[in-house]
Amino acid sequence: MENALNLKLKEKEKFEKLSAMPPVEVTLADKYKFEGPEPTHDKDGNALEGKAKDKARKEVEKAKKILEPLNKKLGEDPDFMSKLAAEVEQLTERHGFAPWKDYLYAMPRPLY
């Protein structure tokens, strides 16, 4: 059962990191100016055309793909994060498990 808890802890950590990330437009604001979902100008105000526009579009798609698992889960269930936290808490209480125990067991033992 500790394995199930470890998996839920890792899942919670993953989604917490994703939820802490800013939106794509904010992430790429230092490179591009957005009008709607697509970047239209570079940071200096020059219109994006050709390869530059394709590169910008690929960067936006890449950034969106990183956030996709979280957006999918939140789209299915807006309370996903709170439910995941409650599930981890419930598993922790049920098994009397503390994440720091793994750390203690992983520490090398002295060879007296």
C-alpha positions as CSV (number, residue, x, y, z in Angstrom):
1,M,0.0,0.0,0.0
2,E,2.9,2.3,0.5
3,N,3.6,1.9,-3.2
4,A,0.1,3.3,-4.0
5,L,0.8,6.2,-1.7
6,N,4.2,6.9,-3.2
7,L,2.6,6.9,-6.7
8,K,-0.1,9.4,-5.5
9,L,2.6,11.6,-3.9
10,K,4.5,11.7,-7.1
11,E,1.4,12.4,-9.1
12,K,0.4,15.2,-6.7
13,E,3.9,16.7,-6.9
14,K,3.8,16.6,-10.7
15,F,0.5,18.3,-10.9
16,E,1.5,20.9,-8.3
17,K,4.5,21.8,-10.4
18,L,2.4,22.1,-13.5
19,S,-0.2,24.2,-11.7
20,A,2.5,26.6,-10.5
21,M,3.6,27.2,-14.1
22,P,2.3,30.5,-15.6
23,P,0.1,30.4,-18.8
24,V,1.8,30.0,-22.1
25,E,1.4,33.7,-23.0
26,V,3.1,34.7,-19.8
27,T,5.9,32.2,-20.2
28,L,6.8,33.4,-23.7
29,A,6.0,37.1,-23.1
30,D,9.8,37.9,-23.1
31,K,10.0,36.6,-26.7
32,Y,6.7,37.4,-28.3
33,K,3.7,39.6,-28.2
34,F,0.3,37.8,-28.4
35,E,-2.9,38.9,-29.9
36,G,-5.2,36.0,-29.1
37,P,-3.7,32.5,-28.8
38,E,-1.0,33.0,-31.5
39,P,2.1,35.1,-31.3
40,T,2.0,37.9,-33.8
41,H,5.1,40.0,-33.1
42,D,8.5,39.5,-31.6
43,K,9.6,41.3,-28.4
44,D,10.8,44.3,-30.4
45,G,7.4,44.7,-32.1
46,N,8.4,43.3,-35.5
47,A,5.6,41.3,-37.2
48,L,6.4,37.5,-37.3
49,E,6.4,36.1,-40.8
50,G,7.6,32.9,-42.5
51,K,10.1,30.8,-40.5
52,A,10.0,33.1,-37.5
53,K,6.2,32.6,-37.2
54,D,6.5,28.9,-37.6
55,K,9.2,28.8,-34.9
56,A,7.0,30.9,-32.6
57,R,4.0,28.6,-33.2
58,K,6.1,25.5,-32.4
59,E,7.3,27.1,-29.2
60,V,3.7,27.8,-28.2
61,E,2.6,24.3,-29.1
62,K,5.5,22.9,-27.0
63,A,4.6,25.0,-24.0
64,K,0.9,24.0,-24.3
65,K,1.8,20.3,-24.5
66,I,3.7,20.6,-21.2
67,L,0.5,21.9,-19.5
68,E,-1.8,19.5,-21.4
69,P,-2.0,16.7,-18.7
70,L,-3.1,19.3,-16.0
71,N,-5.6,21.0,-18.3
72,K,-7.1,17.7,-19.3
73,K,-7.5,16.6,-15.7
74,L,-9.0,20.0,-14.7
75,G,-11.3,19.8,-17.8
76,E,-12.7,16.5,-16.7
77,D,-12.9,17.5,-13.0
78,P,-12.4,21.1,-11.9
79,D,-11.8,19.9,-8.3
80,F,-9.1,17.4,-9.4
81,M,-6.3,19.0,-7.3
82,S,-8.2,19.2,-4.1
83,K,-9.5,15.6,-4.6
84,L,-5.9,14.4,-5.2
85,A,-4.7,16.1,-2.1
86,A,-7.5,14.6,0.0
87,E,-6.8,11.2,-1.5
88,V,-3.1,11.5,-0.5
89,E,-4.0,12.7,3.0
90,Q,-6.4,9.7,3.4
91,L,-3.8,7.2,2.3
92,T,-1.3,8.8,4.6
93,E,-3.6,8.6,7.6
94,R,-4.7,5.0,6.8
95,H,-1.2,3.6,6.5
96,G,0.5,5.8,9.1
97,F,3.0,6.6,6.4
98,A,5.3,9.6,6.5
99,P,7.4,10.5,3.4
100,W,10.4,11.1,5.6
101,K,10.6,7.4,6.5
102,D,11.8,6.6,3.0
103,Y,14.6,9.1,3.5
104,L,15.6,7.5,6.7
105,Y,15.7,4.0,5.2
106,A,17.7,5.2,2.2
107,M,20.4,6.7,4.4
108,P,23.6,4.6,4.6
109,R,24.1,2.8,7.9
110,P,27.3,3.3,9.9
111,L,29.7,0.3,9.8
112,Y,30.8,0.1,13.5
